Amino acid sequence: MSDCLFCRIVRGEIPCRKVYEDDDMLAFHDINPVAPVHFMLIPKLHLDSLSVAGSGHAALLGKMLLLAPVLAKEQGLNNGFRTVINTGKGGGQEVFHLHIHIIGGGNIPPMVRRE
């Protein structure tokens, strides 16, 4: 059993504000949101990051990507949303359990500043 933060949330050891749950996935609100709507979608299976996912995880990854827009709409994001997967320390990942941030509402700035 993993002692990672998100694995502990999956097991119910740490409470969360659930958005969605099924046998494979859990979605919950971020505790430090960067926008009016900010939740994370995680697999219940522990994967450190996207970089360790292999071809055997294709169905799981596909399910995550297809579920993200459904949940975003359920959370009121009808005009669009941002999905972010931080991968590894160099990619800004802080919790080493694969997760997709779904972010929207309000005025979301561009990801890359163009001058």
C-alpha positions in Angstrom: 0.0 0.0 0.0 1.3 3.4 -1.0 1.7 6.2 1.6 1.2 8.9 -1.1 -1.2 11.7 -0.3 -3.6 10.8 -3.1 -3.6 7.0 -2.3 -4.6 8.0 1.2 -7.4 10.0 -0.1 -8.5 7.1 -2.3 -8.6 4.9 0.7 -10.6 7.4 2.7 -7.9 8.1 5.2 -7.9 11.8 4.3 -11.2 13.5 3.5 -11.9 15.3 0.3 -14.7 17.1 -1.4 -15.7 14.5 -4.0 -16.8 15.4 -7.5 -17.0 11.9 -8.8 -16.0 8.3 -8.0 -16.1 4.9 -9.7 -14.1 1.7 -9.5 -11.2 3.3 -11.4 -11.3 7.0 -10.8 -11.7 9.6 -8.1 -12.3 13.4 -8.7 -12.1 15.9 -6.0 -11.8 19.7 -5.5 -8.3 21.1 -5.1 -7.7 22.5 -1.6 -5.8 25.4 -3.1 -7.9 26.3 -6.2 -6.4 28.7 -8.8 -9.8 29.4 -10.3 -13.5 29.3 -9.3 -13.6 25.6 -10.5 -10.5 23.5 -9.8 -10.7 19.8 -9.3 -8.4 16.9 -9.9 -9.1 13.6 -11.6 -6.9 10.7 -10.4 -6.7 7.0 -11.1 -7.2 4.9 -8.0 -4.2 2.8 -9.3 -1.0 4.5 -8.1 1.1 5.7 -11.0 3.8 8.2 -10.0 3.3 10.3 -13.1 2.4 10.2 -16.8 6.0 9.4 -17.6 5.7 5.9 -16.0 2.4 5.0 -17.8 2.7 2.4 -20.5 0.6 0.8 -23.2 -1.1 -1.3 -20.5 -2.6 1.9 -19.1 -4.1 3.1 -22.4 -7.7 2.3 -21.4 -7.3 4.0 -18.0 -5.8 7.1 -19.6 -8.4 7.2 -22.3 -11.2 6.9 -19.6 -9.6 9.8 -17.7 -9.5 12.1 -20.8 -13.0 11.2 -21.8 -14.4 11.7 -18.3 -12.7 15.2 -17.8 -15.1 17.1 -20.1 -18.2 15.4 -18.7 -17.2 16.3 -15.1 -16.2 19.9 -16.2 -19.7 20.4 -17.7 -21.3 19.0 -14.5 -19.3 21.6 -12.5 -20.7 24.4 -14.7 -17.8 24.8 -17.1 -19.9 25.2 -20.3 -17.6 27.7 -22.0 -14.5 25.6 -21.8 -11.8 24.6 -19.3 -8.1 23.9 -19.0 -6.6 20.5 -18.3 -3.1 20.3 -16.8 -1.0 17.3 -16.2 2.3 18.2 -14.4 4.8 15.5 -15.0 7.9 15.2 -12.8 9.7 17.8 -10.8 10.8 19.7 -13.9 7.1 19.8 -15.0 5.9 21.2 -11.7 4.5 18.0 -10.2 4.1 18.3 -6.4 2.2 15.1 -5.6 3.7 12.1 -7.3 0.5 10.3 -8.2 -0.8 10.9 -11.7 -3.5 13.5 -11.8 -5.3 15.8 -14.2 -6.2 19.3 -13.0 -9.5 20.6 -14.5 -9.6 24.3 -14.1 -12.1 26.9 -15.3 -14.5 29.7 -14.6 -13.6 33.4 -14.3 -10.8 34.8 -16.4 -8.2 32.1 -17.0 -5.0 33.7 -18.3 -3.1 32.1 -21.2 -0.7 29.3 -20.3 2.2 30.9 -22.2 2.8 34.6 -22.2 3.4 35.9 -25.7 5.1 39.3 -26.2 
